[in-house]
Amino acid sequence: MPYKDQDAAVALVYADQCISAIRNTLYAARLRKDRRPALARLLAAISAAEDIQSRRMSMRMRGRIDDTAAHLDALRRKKYGDFAEVFPKLAERFVRAGESKTSEAFQQFGEVAKNHYDRISEIAHRQRDESAIFFLCQVCGYISAGFAPARCPVCGAIEARFVET
């Protein structure tokens, strides 16, 4: 979907604020270890402020909440594109650049996108919305239906890393 200039600007600000907030949180933790509590608190406060700003941008980006069926159809198409095209191309690009860890992450993102596509396909078209239980891998985002597996099939995380959703 092509972005209008304003949408692209909002998306860039959102990404920048999210990244900065994460980095400031990490540096605040380091400063606490280095016994610089005032600076640690300042960076933690800046991080919290950036979280607030990114949430405001996310409200603008999410747009209006409309028809659920249309959203699920669009989400299925997006997940299909992610696992069939987007993430494999990114994984290959990073392999060629010699960044195997980043390539592996994009390969896993593709597997997780396929998993999400499959889960949506399984559940969305049912006439009744049964009380299905899902377990989310907190390492990679894989979703298991009905039980937490002993090991995540995507990243190998142990069962304890799954949470019920």
RAWO-V42035 format. One record per backbone hydrogen bond with DSSP energy under -1.0 kcal/mol. NH is the residue of the N-H (numbers start at 1). CO is the residue of the C=O. E is the energy in kcal/mol with one decimal. If there is no record, write none. Layout:
BEGIN
((NH & CO & E) (NH & CO & E))
END
This chain:
BEGIN
((8 & 4 & -2.3) (9 & 5 & -2.0) (10 & 6 & -2.4) (11 & 7 & -2.4) (12 & 8 & -2.3) (13 & 9 & -2.4) (14 & 10 & -2.7) (15 & 11 & -2.5) (16 & 12 & -2.6) (17 & 13 & -2.8) (18 & 14 & -2.5) (19 & 15 & -2.5) (20 & 16 & -2.5) (21 & 17 & -2.5) (22 & 18 & -2.1) (23 & 19 & -2.5) (24 & 20 & -2.7) (25 & 21 & -2.0) (26 & 22 & -2.1) (27 & 23 & -2.6) (28 & 24 & -2.1) (29 & 25 & -1.8) (30 & 26 & -1.9) (31 & 27 & -2.6) (32 & 28 & -2.0) (33 & 29 & -1.8) (34 & 30 & -2.1) (35 & 32 & -1.3) (36 & 31 & -2.7) (40 & 36 & -2.3) (41 & 37 & -2.7) (42 & 38 & -2.1) (43 & 39 & -2.5) (44 & 40 & -2.3) (45 & 41 & -2.5) (46 & 42 & -2.6) (47 & 43 & -2.6) (48 & 44 & -2.3) (49 & 45 & -2.4) (50 & 46 & -2.5) (51 & 47 & -2.1) (52 & 48 & -2.1) (53 & 49 & -2.3) (54 & 50 & -2.6) (55 & 51 & -2.4) (56 & 52 & -2.0) (57 & 53 & -2.0) (58 & 54 & -2.5) (59 & 55 & -1.9) (60 & 56 & -1.3) (61 & 57 & -2.3) (62 & 58 & -2.5) (71 & 67 & -1.9) (72 & 68 & -2.9) (73 & 69 & -2.2) (74 & 70 & -2.5) (75 & 71 & -2.9) (76 & 72 & -2.5) (77 & 73 & -2.2) (78 & 74 & -2.4) (79 & 75 & -2.9) (80 & 76 & -2.5) (81 & 77 & -2.5) (82 & 78 & -2.5) (83 & 79 & -2.5) (84 & 80 & -2.8) (85 & 81 & -2.0) (86 & 81 & -2.4) (87 & 82 & -2.6) (89 & 85 & -2.0) (90 & 86 & -2.1) (91 & 87 & -2.8) (92 & 88 & -2.3) (93 & 89 & -2.3) (94 & 90 & -2.2) (95 & 91 & -1.7) (96 & 92 & -2.4) (97 & 93 & -1.3) (98 & 95 & -1.7) (99 & 94 & -3.0) (103 & 99 & -2.2) (104 & 100 & -2.7) (105 & 101 & -2.0) (106 & 102 & -2.2) (107 & 103 & -2.2) (108 & 104 & -2.4) (109 & 105 & -2.6) (110 & 106 & -2.0) (111 & 107 & -2.0) (112 & 108 & -2.7) (113 & 109 & -2.5) (114 & 110 & -2.1) (115 & 111 & -2.2) (116 & 112 & -2.7) (117 & 113 & -2.6) (118 & 114 & -2.6) (119 & 115 & -2.4) (120 & 116 & -2.7) (121 & 117 & -2.5) (122 & 118 & -2.3) (123 & 119 & -2.1) (124 & 120 & -2.8) (126 & 123 & -1.6) (130 & 128 & -1.0) (132 & 130 & -2.1) (135 & 144 & -2.7) (136 & 163 & -3.2) (137 & 142 & -2.9) (138 & 161 & -2.6) (141 & 137 & -1.6) (144 & 135 & -3.0) (146 & 133 & -3.4) (152 & 157 & -2.6) (156 & 152 & -1.5) (159 & 150 & -1.4) (161 & 158 & -2.2) (162 & 159 & -2.0) (163 & 136 & -2.1) (165 & 134 & -3.0))
END
